[in-house]
């Protein structure tokens, strides 16, 4: 009951704030879409209430109410056009789908994602809004990290391995948790007050939670991205970086419980060669399906109906590669657009961080710089994990694309006076007569 009261109170609070500024409805929507309380609290919430849908409706209504006062859009028009073309490809895929029921369920998820991304392009226009979205990502995923570790340490339950999370299997859930690790580290870099160590400490349970999923794809993504982050920091702070990496490694190994250690010490007893072969076979099947149905594919998530006919070992085998999955389901143009969106976003986030790298003495610019870097490496985690997992409707990926689409433009704007920036002292403004006297 208390979970329902909390959600109702939160929705009322942010909905009322959204009447004056629709950004708060957008923030609420993405918080519910990433956190997915209907899954983590399904035993306590009314099953008929669709929380994120209500938040999406509130966002649309408040945008309509505030149309005359919306600020100038900073998202590049090419990003909106790419999203629109991607949506057209998905619509064509639904129309030509082999099974419209399956395609309809996946199509609804896509439609909700794309509508909210395009809507947010006209609402999220300032640095403080991007910062709040990044904090929201951190808070939501760290709470999931807490839940996963709490169930394991105090109740000896591995629910995330057996049941997944938020409608995703253990592989998708592991990749989702791995994407919060860059936010932990770069928020530690951005904050200059003593509680910055709270961000750093969150790295340990986050990595441990990824290990608890037993997802090789998620762990490999986290390792590759962690290695990239480490190499990037070695150029400037070599000794500090090596020390932090050693500390994290030692603590993670110490935290790993007997089930986790047993899992990794017994990997050689399984058949990794067969696992690799099955994955390669599913990739080949997906590529062949995409080549046979190049324009609109076979229908959203319909490729699973054909993978056995194309050489896989069982009916319903998932392709286990986001890029190939989208190309097989929605056609090669959709796969190219999705891959291009990921690559373009990474480039924009890199530009946003580079433009602000010499302005770290200004709090707003410093936070924006590190939010860009955190978003870059978080999306890189998704991009690497997408090679091994089919996780194409994860909402956080599209939110990071939105942040990236506005990163270069916002990075070039002058910093505003915010709660993060110190106020200009009144003594810094001098009367002209005083200046003349001083000169004389």
VODREN-606047 format. One record per residue (C-alpha): residue in three letters; chain; x, y, z. Coordinates in Angstrom, 1 decimal. Example, Ala and Ser with C-alpha at 12.3 -4.5 7.8 and 13.67 -1.06 7.14 Angstrom:
BEGIN
[ALA,A,[12.3,-4.5,7.8]] [SER,A,[13.7,-1.1,7.1]] 
END
This chain:
BEGIN
[UNK,A,[0.0,0.0,0.0]] [UNK,A,[2.8,2.4,0.9]] [UNK,A,[4.3,1.9,-2.6]] [UNK,A,[1.0,2.9,-4.2]] [UNK,A,[0.7,6.0,-2.0]] [UNK,A,[4.3,7.0,-2.8]] [UNK,A,[3.8,6.7,-6.6]] [UNK,A,[0.5,8.6,-6.5]] [UNK,A,[2.1,11.4,-4.4]] [UNK,A,[5.0,11.5,-6.8]] [UNK,A,[2.8,11.7,-9.9]] [UNK,A,[0.6,14.4,-8.3]] [UNK,A,[3.7,16.5,-7.3]] [UNK,A,[5.4,16.3,-10.7]] [UNK,A,[2.1,16.7,-12.6]] [UNK,A,[1.3,19.9,-10.8]] [UNK,A,[4.8,21.3,-11.4]] [UNK,A,[4.4,20.3,-15.1]] [UNK,A,[1.5,22.6,-15.5]] [UNK,A,[4.0,25.5,-15.4]] [UNK,A,[6.9,23.6,-16.9]] [UNK,A,[6.3,20.4,-18.9]] [UNK,A,[9.9,19.3,-18.3]] [UNK,A,[8.8,17.8,-15.0]] [UNK,A,[6.3,15.5,-16.7]] [UNK,A,[9.0,14.4,-19.1]] [UNK,A,[11.3,13.7,-16.1]] [UNK,A,[8.5,11.7,-14.4]] [UNK,A,[7.9,9.7,-17.5]] [UNK,A,[11.5,8.6,-18.0]] [UNK,A,[11.8,7.8,-14.3]] [UNK,A,[8.9,5.4,-14.5]] [UNK,A,[10.0,4.0,-17.9]] [UNK,A,[13.5,3.2,-16.6]] [UNK,A,[12.7,2.2,-13.1]] [UNK,A,[9.5,0.2,-14.0]] [UNK,A,[7.9,0.1,-10.5]] [UNK,A,[5.1,-2.1,-11.8]] [UNK,A,[7.7,-4.9,-12.0]] [UNK,A,[9.7,-4.3,-8.8]] [UNK,A,[6.6,-3.7,-6.7]] [UNK,A,[4.1,-5.9,-8.6]] [UNK,A,[3.0,-7.5,-5.4]] [UNK,A,[1.9,-4.2,-4.0]] [UNK,A,[0.7,-2.1,-6.9]] [UNK,A,[-2.7,-2.3,-8.7]] [UNK,A,[-2.0,-4.3,-11.9]] [UNK,A,[-4.4,-2.4,-14.0]] [UNK,A,[-2.6,1.0,-13.6]] [UNK,A,[-0.1,1.9,-16.4]] [UNK,A,[2.0,4.4,-14.6]] [UNK,A,[4.3,5.4,-17.5]] [UNK,A,[1.3,5.8,-19.9]] [UNK,A,[-0.3,8.2,-17.4]] [UNK,A,[2.9,10.2,-17.2]] [UNK,A,[3.2,10.3,-21.0]] [UNK,A,[-0.4,11.7,-21.3]] [UNK,A,[0.4,14.3,-18.7]] [UNK,A,[3.5,15.3,-20.6]] [UNK,A,[1.6,15.7,-23.9]] [UNK,A,[-1.2,17.7,-22.2]] [UNK,A,[1.2,20.0,-20.4]] [UNK,A,[3.2,20.6,-23.6]] [UNK,A,[0.0,21.6,-25.4]] [UNK,A,[-0.9,24.0,-22.5]] [UNK,A,[2.5,25.6,-22.6]] [UNK,A,[3.0,25.8,-26.4]] [UNK,A,[3.3,29.6,-26.4]] [UNK,A,[6.0,29.6,-23.7]] [UNK,A,[8.2,26.8,-24.9]] [UNK,A,[11.8,27.7,-25.2]] [UNK,A,[13.7,27.6,-28.5]] [UNK,A,[14.6,24.1,-29.5]] [UNK,A,[18.3,23.2,-29.3]] [UNK,A,[18.1,19.6,-30.7]] [UNK,A,[19.4,19.4,-34.3]] [UNK,A,[16.6,18.9,-36.8]] [UNK,A,[18.5,16.0,-38.4]] [UNK,A,[18.0,14.0,-35.2]] [UNK,A,[14.3,14.6,-35.3]] [UNK,A,[14.1,13.6,-38.9]] [UNK,A,[16.1,10.4,-38.3]] [UNK,A,[13.8,9.5,-35.5]] [UNK,A,[10.8,10.2,-37.8]] [UNK,A,[12.3,8.0,-40.6]] [UNK,A,[13.0,5.3,-38.1]] [UNK,A,[9.4,5.4,-37.0]] [UNK,A,[8.2,5.2,-40.6]] [UNK,A,[10.3,2.0,-41.1]] [UNK,A,[8.8,0.5,-38.0]] [UNK,A,[5.3,1.4,-39.2]] [UNK,A,[6.0,-0.3,-42.5]] [UNK,A,[7.4,-3.3,-40.7]] [UNK,A,[4.1,-3.6,-38.7]] [UNK,A,[2.0,-3.3,-41.8]] [UNK,A,[3.9,-6.1,-43.6]] [UNK,A,[4.4,-8.3,-40.5]] [UNK,A,[3.8,-12.0,-40.6]] [UNK,A,[2.2,-11.9,-37.2]] [UNK,A,[0.4,-8.6,-36.4]] [UNK,A,[-0.2,-9.6,-32.7]] [UNK,A,[3.4,-9.9,-31.9]] [UNK,A,[4.3,-6.9,-34.0]] [UNK,A,[1.6,-4.9,-32.4]] [UNK,A,[3.0,-5.4,-28.9]] [UNK,A,[6.5,-4.5,-29.9]] [UNK,A,[5.1,-1.6,-32.1]] [UNK,A,[3.3,-0.1,-29.1]] [UNK,A,[6.6,0.0,-27.2]] [UNK,A,[8.4,1.6,-30.1]] [UNK,A,[5.6,4.2,-30.7]] [UNK,A,[5.6,5.3,-27.0]] [UNK,A,[9.4,5.6,-27.1]] [UNK,A,[9.6,7.7,-30.3]] [UNK,A,[6.7,10.0,-29.4]] [UNK,A,[8.2,10.8,-26.1]] [UNK,A,[11.7,11.4,-27.6]] [UNK,A,[10.3,13.8,-30.3]] [UNK,A,[8.1,15.5,-27.7]] [UNK,A,[11.1,15.9,-25.4]] [UNK,A,[13.1,17.6,-28.1]] [UNK,A,[10.9,20.7,-27.7]] [UNK,A,[10.9,20.6,-23.9]] [UNK,A,[14.4,19.8,-22.8]] [UNK,A,[16.4,22.9,-23.8]] [UNK,A,[18.7,23.8,-20.9]] [UNK,A,[21.7,22.4,-19.1]] [UNK,A,[20.0,22.2,-15.7]] [UNK,A,[17.4,20.0,-17.3]] [UNK,A,[20.0,17.6,-18.7]] [UNK,A,[21.6,17.5,-15.3]] [UNK,A,[18.4,16.6,-13.6]] [UNK,A,[17.7,13.8,-16.2]] [UNK,A,[21.2,12.4,-15.5]] [UNK,A,[20.6,12.5,-11.7]] [UNK,A,[17.3,10.7,-12.3]] [UNK,A,[19.0,7.9,-14.3]] [UNK,A,[21.5,7.5,-11.5]] [UNK,A,[18.9,7.5,-8.7]] [UNK,A,[16.6,5.0,-10.5]] [UNK,A,[19.2,2.5,-11.4]] [UNK,A,[21.1,2.7,-8.1]] [UNK,A,[17.8,1.9,-6.3]] [UNK,A,[17.5,-1.2,-8.5]] [UNK,A,[21.2,-2.0,-7.6]] [UNK,A,[20.3,-1.7,-4.0]] [UNK,A,[17.3,-4.1,-4.4]] [UNK,A,[19.3,-6.7,-6.2]] [UNK,A,[22.1,-6.7,-3.7]] [UNK,A,[19.7,-6.6,-0.7]] [UNK,A,[17.9,-9.7,-1.9]] [UNK,A,[21.1,-11.5,-2.5]] [UNK,A,[23.0,-10.6,0.7]] [UNK,A,[20.1,-10.7,3.2]] [UNK,A,[17.7,-13.3,1.7]] [UNK,A,[20.1,-15.4,-0.5]] [UNK,A,[17.9,-14.8,-3.5]] [UNK,A,[19.1,-14.4,-7.1]] [UNK,A,[15.8,-13.1,-8.5]] [UNK,A,[17.6,-11.0,-11.2]] [UNK,A,[19.3,-14.1,-12.6]] [UNK,A,[16.2,-16.4,-12.5]] [UNK,A,[13.5,-13.8,-13.3]] [UNK,A,[15.3,-10.8,-14.9]] [UNK,A,[14.0,-7.4,-14.1]] [UNK,A,[11.5,-5.0,-15.6]] [UNK,A,[10.3,-7.4,-18.3]] [UNK,A,[13.9,-8.1,-19.4]] [UNK,A,[15.7,-11.3,-18.9]] [UNK,A,[18.9,-11.6,-16.9]] [UNK,A,[21.0,-10.4,-19.9]] [UNK,A,[19.0,-7.3,-20.5]] [UNK,A,[18.9,-6.5,-16.8]] [UNK,A,[22.6,-7.0,-16.5]] [UNK,A,[23.3,-4.5,-19.3]] [UNK,A,[20.9,-2.0,-17.8]] [UNK,A,[22.7,-2.1,-14.5]] [UNK,A,[26.1,-1.9,-16.2]] [UNK,A,[25.0,1.4,-17.8]] [UNK,A,[24.9,3.2,-14.4]] [UNK,A,[28.5,2.5,-13.6]] [UNK,A,[29.9,5.5,-15.7]] [UNK,A,[27.4,7.8,-14.0]] [UNK,A,[28.8,6.7,-10.6]] [UNK,A,[32.3,7.5,-11.6]] [UNK,A,[31.8,10.7,-13.5]] [UNK,A,[29.5,12.2,-10.9]] [UNK,A,[32.3,11.5,-8.4]] [UNK,A,[34.5,13.6,-10.7]] [UNK,A,[31.9,16.4,-11.1]] [UNK,A,[31.0,16.9,-7.4]] [UNK,A,[33.6,18.8,-5.4]] [UNK,A,[32.0,18.5,-1.9]] [UNK,A,[32.6,15.7,0.5]] [UNK,A,[29.6,13.6,-0.5]] [UNK,A,[31.2,13.0,-3.8]] [UNK,A,[32.5,9.8,-2.3]] [UNK,A,[28.9,8.5,-2.1]] [UNK,A,[28.9,8.4,-5.9]] [UNK,A,[32.2,6.5,-5.9]] [UNK,A,[31.1,4.0,-3.3]] [UNK,A,[28.0,3.1,-5.5]] [UNK,A,[30.4,1.6,-8.1]] [UNK,A,[31.0,-1.5,-5.9]] [UNK,A,[27.4,-2.6,-5.5]] [UNK,A,[26.7,-1.7,-9.2]] [UNK,A,[29.4,-4.0,-10.4]] [UNK,A,[28.4,-6.7,-8.0]] [UNK,A,[24.8,-6.5,-9.2]] [UNK,A,[26.0,-7.0,-12.8]] [UNK,A,[27.9,-10.1,-11.7]] [UNK,A,[24.8,-11.4,-10.0]] [UNK,A,[23.0,-11.5,-13.4]] [UNK,A,[25.5,-14.0,-14.7]] [UNK,A,[25.3,-12.3,-18.0]] [UNK,A,[28.5,-12.7,-20.0]] [UNK,A,[27.4,-10.0,-22.5]] [UNK,A,[26.7,-7.5,-19.7]] [UNK,A,[30.0,-8.3,-17.9]] [UNK,A,[32.0,-8.1,-21.1]] [UNK,A,[30.4,-4.7,-21.9]] [UNK,A,[31.2,-3.4,-18.4]] [UNK,A,[34.8,-4.7,-18.7]] [UNK,A,[35.4,-3.1,-22.1]] [UNK,A,[33.9,0.2,-21.2]] [UNK,A,[35.8,0.2,-17.8]] [UNK,A,[39.0,-0.4,-19.7]] [UNK,A,[38.2,2.4,-22.1]] [UNK,A,[37.5,4.8,-19.2]] [UNK,A,[40.7,3.7,-17.4]] [UNK,A,[42.8,4.3,-20.5]] [UNK,A,[41.2,7.7,-21.0]] [UNK,A,[42.0,8.7,-17.4]] [UNK,A,[45.6,7.3,-17.4]] [UNK,A,[46.8,10.2,-19.6]] [UNK,A,[46.0,12.8,-16.9]] [UNK,A,[46.0,11.0,-13.5]] [UNK,A,[47.9,7.8,-13.9]] [UNK,A,[48.7,7.0,-10.3]] [UNK,A,[45.2,7.9,-9.0]] [UNK,A,[43.5,5.9,-11.8]] [UNK,A,[45.6,2.7,-11.1]] [UNK,A,[44.9,3.0,-7.4]] [UNK,A,[41.2,3.4,-7.9]] [UNK,A,[41.1,0.4,-10.3]] [UNK,A,[43.0,-1.8,-7.9]] [UNK,A,[40.7,-0.7,-5.0]] [UNK,A,[37.5,-1.5,-7.1]] [UNK,A,[38.9,-4.9,-8.2]] [UNK,A,[39.8,-6.0,-4.6]] [UNK,A,[36.5,-4.9,-3.1]] [UNK,A,[34.4,-6.5,-5.9]] [UNK,A,[36.3,-9.8,-5.5]] [UNK,A,[35.7,-9.6,-1.7]] [UNK,A,[32.0,-8.9,-2.1]] [UNK,A,[31.4,-11.7,-4.5]] [UNK,A,[29.5,-14.4,-2.6]] [UNK,A,[29.9,-18.2,-2.8]] [UNK,A,[27.3,-18.6,-5.6]] [UNK,A,[29.0,-16.0,-7.8]] [UNK,A,[32.5,-17.5,-7.2]] [UNK,A,[31.2,-20.9,-7.9]] [UNK,A,[29.6,-19.7,-11.1]] [UNK,A,[32.9,-18.3,-12.4]] [UNK,A,[35.2,-21.1,-11.2]] [UNK,A,[32.9,-23.7,-12.9]] [UNK,A,[32.7,-22.0,-16.3]] [UNK,A,[35.2,-24.4,-17.7]] [UNK,A,[32.8,-27.3,-16.9]] [UNK,A,[30.1,-25.9,-19.2]] [UNK,A,[30.4,-25.8,-23.0]] [UNK,A,[31.3,-22.3,-24.0]] [UNK,A,[32.1,-23.5,-27.5]] [UNK,A,[28.5,-24.6,-28.0]] [UNK,A,[27.2,-21.3,-26.6]] [UNK,A,[29.4,-19.4,-29.1]] [UNK,A,[28.3,-21.6,-31.9]] [UNK,A,[24.6,-21.0,-31.1]] [UNK,A,[25.1,-17.3,-31.0]] [UNK,A,[27.0,-17.3,-34.4]] [UNK,A,[24.2,-19.4,-35.9]] [UNK,A,[21.5,-17.0,-34.7]] [UNK,A,[23.5,-14.1,-36.1]] [UNK,A,[23.8,-15.8,-39.5]] [UNK,A,[20.1,-16.6,-39.4]] [UNK,A,[19.3,-12.9,-38.7]] [UNK,A,[21.5,-11.6,-41.4]] [UNK,A,[19.9,-14.0,-43.9]] [UNK,A,[16.4,-13.0,-42.9]] [UNK,A,[17.4,-9.3,-43.3]] [UNK,A,[18.8,-10.1,-46.8]] [UNK,A,[15.6,-12.0,-47.8]] [UNK,A,[13.3,-9.2,-46.4]] [UNK,A,[15.5,-6.1,-46.9]] [UNK,A,[12.9,-3.3,-47.0]] [UNK,A,[10.6,-3.7,-44.0]] [UNK,A,[11.8,-7.0,-42.5]] [UNK,A,[9.5,-9.7,-41.4]] [UNK,A,[7.7,-7.7,-38.7]] [UNK,A,[8.6,-6.4,-35.3]] [UNK,A,[10.0,-9.4,-33.2]] [UNK,A,[8.7,-11.7,-35.9]] [UNK,A,[12.2,-12.9,-36.9]] [UNK,A,[12.1,-15.2,-33.9]] [UNK,A,[9.3,-17.1,-35.7]] [UNK,A,[11.8,-17.9,-38.5]] [UNK,A,[15.1,-18.5,-36.9]] [UNK,A,[14.7,-22.2,-36.7]] [UNK,A,[13.9,-22.4,-40.4]] [UNK,A,[17.2,-20.5,-41.0]] [UNK,A,[19.4,-22.9,-39.1]] [UNK,A,[18.9,-22.2,-35.4]] [UNK,A,[18.6,-25.1,-33.0]] [UNK,A,[15.1,-24.3,-31.6]] [UNK,A,[11.8,-22.4,-32.3]] [UNK,A,[11.7,-18.8,-31.1]] [UNK,A,[15.5,-18.4,-30.9]] [UNK,A,[16.4,-14.7,-30.4]] [UNK,A,[19.1,-13.3,-32.6]] [UNK,A,[21.0,-11.9,-29.6]] [UNK,A,[22.3,-8.8,-31.5]] [UNK,A,[20.4,-5.5,-31.5]] [UNK,A,[21.6,-4.3,-34.8]] [UNK,A,[20.9,-7.6,-36.7]] [UNK,A,[17.6,-8.0,-34.8]] [UNK,A,[16.3,-4.6,-35.9]] [UNK,A,[17.5,-5.2,-39.5]] [UNK,A,[15.7,-8.6,-39.6]] [UNK,A,[12.5,-7.3,-37.9]] [UNK,A,[12.1,-3.9,-39.5]] [UNK,A,[14.4,-4.0,-42.5]] [UNK,A,[18.0,-3.0,-43.4]] [UNK,A,[17.1,0.8,-43.6]] [UNK,A,[15.8,0.7,-40.0]] [UNK,A,[19.0,-1.2,-38.9]] [UNK,A,[21.2,1.4,-40.6]] [UNK,A,[19.2,4.3,-39.0]] [UNK,A,[19.4,2.8,-35.5]] [UNK,A,[23.1,2.2,-35.8]] [UNK,A,[23.6,5.7,-37.2]] [UNK,A,[21.7,7.2,-34.3]] [UNK,A,[23.9,5.4,-31.8]] [UNK,A,[27.1,6.5,-33.6]] [UNK,A,[25.9,10.1,-34.1]] [UNK,A,[25.0,10.3,-30.4]] [UNK,A,[28.4,9.1,-29.3]] [UNK,A,[30.0,11.7,-31.5]] [UNK,A,[27.8,14.5,-30.2]] [UNK,A,[28.5,13.6,-26.6]] [UNK,A,[32.2,13.5,-27.3]] [UNK,A,[31.9,17.0,-28.8]] [UNK,A,[29.9,18.3,-25.8]] [UNK,A,[32.6,17.1,-23.4]] [UNK,A,[35.4,18.4,-25.5]] [UNK,A,[33.9,21.9,-25.9]] [UNK,A,[33.6,22.3,-22.1]] [UNK,A,[36.8,20.6,-21.0]] [UNK,A,[38.6,23.9,-20.4]] [UNK,A,[35.7,25.4,-18.3]] [UNK,A,[35.7,23.0,-15.4]] [UNK,A,[36.2,25.8,-12.9]] [UNK,A,[32.6,26.9,-13.6]] [UNK,A,[30.2,24.5,-11.8]] [UNK,A,[27.5,24.4,-14.4]] [UNK,A,[30.0,23.7,-17.2]] [UNK,A,[31.8,21.2,-15.1]] [UNK,A,[28.7,19.2,-14.4]] [UNK,A,[27.6,19.4,-18.1]] [UNK,A,[31.1,18.2,-19.1]] [UNK,A,[30.9,15.1,-16.8]] [UNK,A,[27.3,14.4,-17.7]] [UNK,A,[28.3,14.2,-21.3]] [UNK,A,[31.2,11.9,-20.5]] [UNK,A,[29.0,9.7,-18.3]] [UNK,A,[26.3,9.5,-21.0]] [UNK,A,[29.0,8.7,-23.6]] [UNK,A,[30.3,5.7,-21.7]] [UNK,A,[26.9,4.6,-20.6]] [UNK,A,[25.7,4.5,-24.3]] [UNK,A,[29.0,2.9,-25.2]] [UNK,A,[28.1,0.1,-22.7]] [UNK,A,[24.8,-0.3,-24.5]] [UNK,A,[26.4,-0.2,-27.9]] [UNK,A,[28.9,-3.0,-27.0]] [UNK,A,[26.3,-5.0,-25.2]] [UNK,A,[24.0,-4.7,-28.3]] [UNK,A,[26.5,-6.9,-30.2]] [UNK,A,[25.6,-9.8,-27.9]] [UNK,A,[22.0,-9.0,-26.7]] [UNK,A,[18.6,-8.1,-28.2]] [UNK,A,[17.6,-5.1,-26.1]] [UNK,A,[16.1,-2.7,-28.7]] [UNK,A,[13.3,-1.1,-26.7]] [UNK,A,[15.3,-0.1,-23.6]] [UNK,A,[14.1,3.5,-23.0]] [UNK,A,[17.3,4.7,-21.4]] [UNK,A,[19.1,4.2,-24.7]] [UNK,A,[16.8,6.7,-26.4]] [UNK,A,[17.0,9.2,-23.5]] [UNK,A,[20.8,9.2,-23.9]] [UNK,A,[20.3,9.8,-27.7]] [UNK,A,[18.2,12.8,-26.7]] [UNK,A,[20.9,14.2,-24.4]] [UNK,A,[23.5,13.6,-27.1]] [UNK,A,[21.4,15.4,-29.8]] [UNK,A,[21.6,18.6,-27.8]] [UNK,A,[25.0,18.3,-26.2]] [UNK,A,[27.1,20.3,-28.7]] [UNK,A,[24.6,23.2,-28.9]] [UNK,A,[24.2,23.4,-25.1]] [UNK,A,[28.0,23.1,-24.5]] [UNK,A,[28.5,26.3,-26.6]] [UNK,A,[25.9,28.4,-24.6]] [UNK,A,[27.2,30.6,-21.8]] [UNK,A,[26.7,29.2,-18.3]] [UNK,A,[23.8,30.5,-16.4]] [UNK,A,[23.7,31.5,-12.7]] [UNK,A,[22.3,28.5,-11.0]] [UNK,A,[22.3,26.9,-7.6]] [UNK,A,[25.6,25.2,-8.6]] [UNK,A,[27.3,28.4,-9.5]] [UNK,A,[28.4,31.0,-6.9]] [UNK,A,[26.7,34.3,-7.0]] [UNK,A,[28.7,37.3,-8.3]] [UNK,A,[29.7,39.4,-5.3]] [UNK,A,[28.2,42.9,-5.2]] [UNK,A,[31.7,44.3,-4.6]] [UNK,A,[32.7,43.3,-8.1]] [UNK,A,[30.6,46.0,-9.6]] [UNK,A,[32.2,49.4,-9.3]] [UNK,A,[30.8,52.9,-9.9]] [UNK,A,[32.4,54.6,-12.9]] [UNK,A,[33.5,57.5,-10.7]] [UNK,A,[35.4,55.1,-8.4]] [UNK,A,[37.2,53.6,-11.5]] [UNK,A,[38.2,57.1,-12.6]] [UNK,A,[39.5,57.9,-9.1]] [UNK,A,[41.5,54.7,-9.0]] [UNK,A,[42.9,55.4,-12.4]] [UNK,A,[43.9,58.8,-11.5]] 
END
